[in-house]
Amino acid sequence: MGIKQVLQADHIPINKYTLIIAGMPLITFTKVSGLEYGIDVVDLPDRTRASGGNAQASEFTVEQPLHHIAEVAAMEAWFEENQDPISSTAKKAGTLVLTSGTGSTIKTYSFTGVWPSKRKTPDLDFENAGDMAVLEWSFQVDSIFPI
């Protein structure tokens, strides 16, 4: 049996998504790493493992076009909010929306306590053919909830 016979129609492509951060303008993120979210694991005396019961904090990375000046300024301002003195609005909520090819199927992941912890500027090279310069941001996340 081939893959086309087992997959349902109208798949969700990996290039059709929107990352929305509450309290921020809509920002174009050209890349979003996978959202990894785990549960603490404890080693038992009988050498088996069990759930520790607590979900772990998470992190993911995004890329943002450097030439989107207003959006970059918004991210820079949010980054500054998380430096001493830390703003009361520094941690935000967000939603990652994945949409199928027809738009009829949507999968979302909601998260709380998200904040940018690191910014990386692009590597520069005179020999490059002119690839788009992007900023890479690392986000810390308290909780992720599939909706």
N, C-alpha and C positions, 0 to 999 in steps of 0.2 A: 504494500500500500504506500503510495507516494505522499509527500507532505501536503500537497494540495487537497488530498482526500480527507485529511484529519484536521486541518486548520479551518476555523470558522471564517466566513467572509468578512470583509471590511476590517482588516487588521489596523492596529495603531502603529504608524511609522515612527521611527526614532527622531524624525526631523519636524514633527508637528506638535509643538508644545508651547506653553506660556508659563513663565515663572512670575508670579505676582507676589509682591511684598507689600503688606498693609502699610499705609502711610507714606508710600514712595510712589513716584510717577511710574508708569509702565516702562520698564527698561528692557532693551533688546539684549538678551543673553544668547550668544551664538553657540554656546556649548554649556551643558549642565552635566556634571558627573552623576553617576548612579547614587541613589539615596540608600545608604547602608544603615540598617538599624537593628541592633541586637539586644539580647537579654543576657544578663549576667549568668555565668556558668560556674557551678561549684563542683569541686572534685570530692567525691565521697570516699570514706575509708575502704569500701569494697572495690575501689578503682573504677567505678562508674561515674557518670556525670549527671547532674540534675540542674534544673532551672534555679537560679538564685532569686527569681521573682521580680527583680528590678530591671527595667529597660535602661539601656545605656544611652548616654548623650551621643550625638553623631556629628559628622561634618561632611561637607561636600564642596566642590569647587565649581565655579562658573567662569565663562569668558565673556568679555564685553568689548565691543568695538571702541577703540581709543578715539576715533573721530566723532563719536556721538557725544559731543561736548557737554550738553545740558544733562544727559544721563550720567556721564562720568562725574560731573559736579555733584549730582545728587548722591551718588555712591560715596564720593569723597567726604561729603558732609555727614553721611551716616557713619562712615568709618571714624570720623572725628568725634561723633557722639559717644563712641565706645572707649575713648581715651579719658584719662583723669582730667577733670571731674566727669564721671560717667553720667550721662543724661538718663532721666527716668524713662525716656522713650527709646533707649538704645537697643533693647531687644524688641523684636517685632514678630508678628505672625506672618505666615506665607502660605501659598498654595501653588503646587505644580500641577498644571492641567495638561493631560495628554489627550489628543483628539484623533479619531480614526480618519481615514481618507475621505469618507463621505460626511464626516462631522456628526454622525448619528450616535457614535459610541464615544464616551468620554470617561477617562479614569483620572481621578484626582488624588493627590497626597497633600494633606494639610500639615503644617508644622508650627510649633510654638517655640518661642525663645531663640529666634534666629538672629544672628549678628555677624558682621564681617570681621574676621580676626586677622586676616592677612591680605596684602595687595602685592602682586608681582607684575612689574612692567615687562614688556616684551624684550626678548633678546634681539639685538640689532646687528645688521650685517650688510655692508656695502655691496656684497656679491649677490644678495637676495634679489629675485626678479620682481619684487614689489608686493609680497604677500601683505594682507591686511594686518595692521598692528592691533593687538588686543591686550586688555588688562586681564589678569587672572585674579579672581577673588576667592578666598577660602572662607566659608561660612561655618559657624558653629550652630548646632541645633539641640534644643532640649528634648523635644518629642516630635515624632512623626506618626501621623494617623492616616491610614488609607481610607478613602471615602468612597 
